[in-house]
Amino acid sequence: MLRSRHIKGVTIMPVQITSGVHHVAYACRDIDATVHFYEDLMGFPLVHTEIKKHEGGFFRHIFFDTGGGGAMAFFDVHGVGESPEWKSDISTGNGLPVWVNHIAFGADQETQDAARARFDAAGIAPLMDIDHGWCHSLYYLDPNGIMVEFCRDTPGFEPDPERAHALLHSTEETDHSIHLEGSRVP
């Protein structure tokens, strides 16, 4: 539930988002591999492509329908001001572990099983398969080095904003810590 905030004695009402995330956009290195991964393996139909000339080059902006009214988009850039050494891997390209920056899609057991079967058939093993206690996550790496997650909530999990705020600056492990040992993390 969104709450109002008090800033400098003024009550600030929350921004009311009516339909969740419209789209998330990333850069891709190989548009064909990206389309194969998201359309053929993830099952997200390609629903829109824009092509624009810009700064002596061009870019393509492609959108995949992720369901629930949201989309995942990619920029395929060519001479629009990008560095020759730019990296599409949003975590490892910035010196972070691969699991830091990622996108998680809500899933149920059936969706996770179907995803695993699809990727297994393509010869792609999960990057990680982790029971977090409050959710169970199945992770894969896309061709751009972006980690995607199929996240299934644990029955009975309830959001706890009070506890979340209380732990915000703690360094103690929570009761459902993540153990990455044995996970296939590059």
N, C-alpha and C positions, 0 to 999 in steps of 0.2 A: 504494500500500500504506500503510495506516495505521501510524503508529509511536507507541510510547510516548514520553512526555516526562518529563524530570526537572525538578521544580519544588521548590526549597528542599530538595534532598536526598531527595525522595520521588518514586518512579516512579509516574507517572500513566498508566494504560492508556487507549487511545483509545476513544471512544464508537463502538460498532459499529452502524451503520445497516444494516438488512437489505434495504431495498428502495428506496433513493434518496429523492428528494424526493416527499412525499405530495401536497402542493399548494403553490402560490404564490398569494397573494391581493393584489389591488389594488382600488382604488375606481374606479367608472365614473360618468360623467356622464349617459350615455344608454344605458339597458339594451337598447333595441331595436337600436341601432347596434352595441353590443358583441356581442349575440347574432348579428347578421348577420355581423360580421367573423370571429368565432371559429368559428361553426358553418358558415356558408355559404362563407366564403372560406378559412379555415384548415382546415376539414374536421374540427373537433373537436366531437363531439356534446355537447349540453347533457345532463348526466346527473343533476343534483341541484339543487333549489332549496329554500332555507329562507327563511321569512318570520318575523320576530320583532318584536314591539312592544318599544320601548325608549325611556325618558325622554320620553314624550309623542309620540314619532314611531314610525317603523318602519324596518327595513332588510330588503332581500332579499340573500341570499348565494347566488350561482349558481356552479355548477361545470361545467367542460368537461373531458372525458376527452382528455388529450394523448397517450395511448398509453404503453406501457411501465409501466403502473401509476401514473402521475402525473396530476395535474389542475392546471388553472389556474382560479382562482376570482376573482370580483368581488363587491364590496359595492356595492349601490345604496342609498344612505343618504338618509333624509328626516326631518329634525328630531330627530336622535339625539345632538346635541352638536357637529355639524360647524360650522365657520365658514362664513358666507355666501359668502366669497371662496375657499373651498378649491379646490385645483387637482388634477386627476387626472394631469396630465403630470408624471411623477416626476422627470424631469431638468430640462426647461426651466421647469417650475413652481417649481423650487428654484434657478434661476439657473445651471444647468449646461448644457453642450452636450447635444443630444438623444441622442447616442450613449453617454453615461456609464452611466445606469441602464437596463438592458434585460433581456429574457429571451431566451435562445438555446435552440433546439430542435435536437437532433442530426438530421442529414439526410445522405442520399447524393445523388449527382448526379440520379437519377431524381426524388427528392422535391423537390429545388430546381427542376428543370425543371417539374414539375407545379405547384408553388406559383407560379412565374413565370407559367405559362399561365393559372392561375385568376385571379390578380390582374390580368394583362393584359386578360383577358376582361371584368373589372369596371372597366377603365379606370384602374387604380391602378399607377403606376410604382414600381419599387423606390426606397427612400430612399437606399440605398447598395448597391453590389456590390463587395466588396473581397476580394482575395487577400492574406491575412495571411502567407503563406509556410507556416505550419504548419496552416492551415485556410483554407477559402474561405467567405465569408459573404454572404448575401443578406438585406437588411434591409427591413422595412416598418414603417409607423407605424399603430398602431391608432386608433380614434376617440377614445380617451382620451389620446392623445399619448404612449403607451407604445411604445417600439421593440421589435419582435419580430424575431428572427434565425433563419434557417435556416443552420446551421453544418455544413459538410462537412469532416471531417478530411482532411489531405493524407496520401496513402499514405506510410508509413515514419516518420511522426511518432511519436516516443517521449517520454513524460514524462521530465523531467530535474530532479528536485527539488533536486539539488545546485546546478545552474546557476540555477534559479529563486531559490533563497535567496541566491546570490552576487550576483544582479542586483537584489535587493529594494530597496536604497537607492541604486542608481545613477541618474544622470540622462543617461547616454549612450544613444543610440539602439541598439536591438538590430539584428541583421542583417536582420530582416523588419519594418521599421518600417511603420506605417500611414500612407498618404498620402491625406488627405481631399480634396485639391484635385480639383475636377471632380465630386465627389459632390453629390447633391441633398440637402444638409443644411439644414433650415429654421433 
